[in-house]
Amino acid sequence: MAKLNVDGATIEDTTKISILCDNHTTKDSLGKEWGLSMALNMPHGALWLWDCGASSLFLQNAVEMNVDINKAKGIALSHGHWDHTAGMDALMETDFMGPVYAHPNFAAKRYALWEDDKVKEASFPCEYPGTIIVRDHTELDTGLFMITEIPRIAGLFEATSGLFIDPEMNITDHVPDDSFLLLMTKSGPVVVLGCCHSGLANSLYHLRDLTGLKSVHAIIGGLHLFEADVNEFESTAKVIEEFNPKMIAAGHCTGDKGYEFLKDRLSCSVLPMGSGAVFEF
């Protein structure tokens, strides 16, 4: 496994992460949906997108948040599920001209068992964009890394319950395209998650193996605990403590119960996300 060198020049300016859409919202004028999209303002001025939600909502919210999507240098997709990618058609109808980075499996057919016990397609639903394939990891920009092909360690939690690659529900979808971002900031390393289908422990241990990092400043994104039980809540809390972040911002598929557990359980700052939330490092 090739190591990832994250050492670089000293970062002196602020990095900003804006939540363009999420399951909750921080203000009534901004919409919410079961979906996730973020904008990353880099210290050198570049703008990057992380996912594009379940609809065009992220574009509408971006206007009110004064985020100029058309200035984005590129977009990275955390995985191919519709709630992170279905806004792609709307994005392609704008003047966005940046590349799309994704794992090669992001457009594969996949299915999910819903609460009504019906199986529904959960695949990437849009016209296939021209894509730069990321098979393991790559540096998207100075201090911004996309990491995928996350090994699953036996016995560690992964969020794949109810996910299949066939409509007959015979073969589990382990979401091999699950990815996360590593953002190097002046405050320290920040891990930016999509849905974390690999499980937080698998993701952070892979980060450690690739980079040598044993701690991070912050973790932001979905932890996919909304269908998990207290045992998974606790195992997630323990790995967070192991990497000793100063803050967690958990949203989207984390679920209210998972969020409240972590807020009560952890000594670091645990913050909600929501459309319109902004985090600076």
C-alpha positions in Angstrom: 0.0 0.0 0.0 1.5 3.3 -1.1 1.9 5.8 1.7 0.3 9.3 1.5 2.6 12.2 2.2 0.6 15.0 3.8 3.5 17.1 4.9 3.5 20.5 3.2 4.0 24.2 3.6 2.8 25.9 6.7 -0.9 26.9 6.4 -1.5 30.4 7.7 -5.0 31.3 6.4 -8.4 30.0 7.4 -10.1 27.0 5.8 -13.9 27.1 5.8 -16.4 24.3 5.4 -20.0 25.3 4.5 -22.9 22.8 4.7 -24.9 23.4 1.6 -27.6 20.8 2.4 -28.3 18.3 5.2 -31.2 16.5 6.9 -31.6 19.5 9.2 -31.3 23.2 8.6 -29.9 26.0 10.8 -32.3 28.6 9.4 -35.9 28.6 8.1 -34.8 30.2 4.8 -32.6 27.3 3.9 -34.0 24.0 2.7 -33.3 20.5 4.1 -33.5 17.0 2.6 -32.1 13.6 3.2 -28.9 14.4 1.5 -25.5 15.9 1.9 -23.4 18.5 0.2 -20.5 20.7 1.4 -18.4 23.6 0.0 -14.7 23.7 1.1 -13.1 27.1 0.9 -9.3 26.5 0.8 -6.8 28.9 2.4 -5.3 29.7 -1.0 -8.7 30.7 -2.4 -9.8 27.6 -4.2 -13.4 26.3 -3.8 -14.2 22.6 -3.8 -17.5 20.7 -3.6 -18.0 17.5 -1.6 -21.2 15.7 -2.8 -24.2 17.3 -4.4 -27.2 16.2 -2.3 -30.4 14.5 -3.4 -31.7 17.3 -5.7 -30.9 20.9 -6.8 -31.5 22.1 -3.2 -27.7 22.5 -2.6 -27.6 25.0 -5.4 -30.5 27.0 -4.0 -29.0 27.1 -0.6 -25.6 28.0 -2.0 -27.1 31.2 -3.5 -28.4 32.4 -0.1 -25.1 31.4 1.6 -23.1 33.4 -1.0 -21.3 30.4 -2.2 -20.6 30.7 -5.9 -20.8 27.2 -7.2 -19.6 28.1 -10.6 -16.2 29.1 -9.1 -15.7 25.6 -7.8 -12.4 24.0 -9.0 -14.0 20.5 -8.9 -16.3 18.1 -7.0 -15.5 14.9 -5.2 -18.2 12.2 -4.6 -18.1 10.3 -1.3 -19.9 7.4 -3.0 -22.6 6.7 -5.5 -25.8 6.7 -3.4 -28.6 9.0 -4.7 -28.7 11.1 -1.6 -25.1 12.3 -2.3 -25.2 12.4 -6.1 -28.7 13.1 -7.4 -28.0 16.9 -7.7 -25.4 16.1 -10.4 -27.8 16.9 -13.3 -28.6 20.2 -11.8 -24.9 21.0 -11.3 -24.1 20.1 -14.9 -26.8 22.6 -16.1 -24.9 25.5 -14.4 -21.7 26.9 -15.6 -19.7 24.5 -13.5 -16.7 23.3 -15.5 -14.6 21.5 -12.9 -13.7 17.8 -12.9 -15.7 15.1 -11.0 -13.6 12.8 -8.8 -15.1 9.4 -7.8 -14.2 5.8 -7.2 -14.7 3.5 -10.2 -17.7 1.8 -8.5 -19.7 4.9 -7.9 -22.1 4.4 -10.8 -22.7 0.7 -10.1 -26.3 -0.6 -9.7 -27.3 -0.9 -6.0 -30.4 -1.4 -3.9 -31.6 -0.6 -0.4 -34.3 -2.1 1.8 -36.5 0.8 3.0 -38.7 1.1 6.2 -41.7 -0.2 4.3 -39.8 -3.4 3.6 -39.6 -2.6 -0.1 -36.4 -2.8 -2.1 -35.7 0.3 -4.1 -32.8 1.3 -6.3 -30.3 3.5 -4.6 -27.9 4.0 -7.5 -26.4 7.1 -9.0 -29.4 8.4 -10.9 -28.0 11.0 -13.3 -26.3 11.3 -16.6 -22.8 9.8 -16.3 -20.4 12.8 -16.0 -16.9 12.8 -17.3 -15.1 11.5 -14.2 -11.5 11.3 -12.9 -11.3 7.9 -11.3 -9.8 7.6 -7.8 -8.8 4.0 -7.1 -7.1 4.5 -3.7 -6.1 8.1 -2.9 -5.2 11.3 -4.6 -4.3 14.9 -3.8 -7.2 17.0 -5.2 -5.5 20.3 -4.3 -2.8 21.6 -2.0 -3.6 20.1 1.4 -6.8 18.4 0.2 -6.8 14.6 -0.2 -9.5 12.1 -1.3 -9.1 8.6 0.2 -11.0 5.5 -0.8 -10.6 1.7 -1.0 -10.9 1.6 2.8 -10.1 -1.9 4.1 -12.8 -3.5 6.3 -11.3 -5.1 9.4 -13.1 -8.1 10.7 -15.1 -7.3 13.8 -15.3 -3.5 13.3 -18.5 -1.8 12.5 -19.4 -1.0 8.9 -22.8 0.5 7.9 -24.0 -1.9 5.1 -27.2 -3.3 6.7 -30.0 -3.3 4.2 -27.8 -2.5 1.2 -27.5 -4.9 -1.7 -26.1 -5.1 -5.2 -29.1 -7.2 -6.5 -32.8 -6.5 -6.2 -33.3 -10.0 -4.8 -31.3 -9.0 -1.7 -28.9 -11.9 -1.9 -25.6 -10.1 -2.1 -24.6 -7.3 0.4 -23.4 -4.1 -1.0 -20.3 -3.2 1.1 -20.1 0.2 -0.7 -16.5 -0.2 -1.9 -16.6 3.3 -3.3 -17.0 4.8 0.2 -14.5 7.7 0.5 -13.6 10.5 2.8 -11.5 13.7 2.5 -8.5 14.7 4.6 -8.1 18.5 4.8 -4.9 19.9 6.2 -5.7 23.2 8.0 -3.8 25.6 10.2 -5.7 24.1 13.2 -4.6 20.6 12.2 -6.0 17.7 10.1 -9.7 17.6 9.5 -11.5 14.5 8.3 -14.6 15.1 6.1 -17.0 12.2 5.8 -19.8 11.4 3.4 -21.8 8.5 4.9 -18.9 6.6 6.4 -20.3 3.2 5.2 -16.9 1.8 6.0 -17.3 2.6 9.6 -15.4 5.3 11.4 -12.8 3.0 12.9 -12.0 1.4 9.5 -11.7 4.9 8.0 -9.5 6.4 10.7 -7.3 3.4 10.9 -6.8 3.5 7.2 -5.9 7.1 7.5 -3.3 6.3 10.1 -1.8 3.5 8.0 -1.6 5.8 5.0 -0.3 9.0 6.6 1.0 8.1 10.0 -1.5 10.5 11.6 -2.5 9.4 15.1 -4.7 12.3 15.9 -6.9 14.8 14.0 -8.3 18.2 14.9 -11.9 17.6 13.7 -14.3 15.1 12.1 -17.2 16.4 10.1 -20.0 14.6 8.2 -22.2 11.6 8.4 -21.4 8.7 10.7 -24.2 6.4 9.6 -25.4 5.5 13.0 -29.2 6.1 12.4 -29.9 2.4 12.2 -27.1 1.3 14.7 -27.5 0.3 18.3 -25.8 1.4 21.5 -22.9 -1.0 20.9 -22.0 0.7 17.6 -22.5 4.1 19.3 -20.0 3.2 21.9 -17.4 1.7 19.5 -17.6 4.9 17.5 -17.1 7.0 20.6 -14.0 5.0 21.5 -12.3 5.4 18.2 -13.1 9.1 18.3 -11.4 9.3 21.6 -8.4 7.3 20.2 -7.9 10.1 17.6 -8.5 12.9 20.1 -10.3 15.5 18.0 -11.1 18.9 19.5 -14.5 18.8 17.8 -17.0 16.6 16.0 -19.7 18.0 13.7 -22.1 15.1 13.0 -25.1 15.2 10.7 -26.9 13.5 7.8 -27.0 9.7 8.4 -25.6 10.0 12.0 -29.2 10.1 13.3 -30.6 12.0 16.3 -30.0 9.2 18.7 -26.4 8.7 17.6 -25.7 12.4 17.8 -27.2 12.7 21.3 -25.2 9.7 22.5 -21.9 11.2 21.2 -22.7 14.6 22.6 -23.3 13.1 26.1 -20.5 10.6 25.9 -17.6 12.6 24.5 -15.5 15.3 26.2 -14.7 17.1 23.0 -17.1 19.6 21.4 -19.9 17.8 19.5 -21.8 20.1 17.2 -24.8 19.5 14.9 -24.5 20.2 11.2 -27.5 21.3 9.2 -27.9 23.4 6.0 -26.2 26.7 6.5 -23.7 25.6 9.2 -20.2 27.0 8.7 -17.0 25.6 10.3 -13.7 27.4 10.2 -10.2 26.0 11.0 
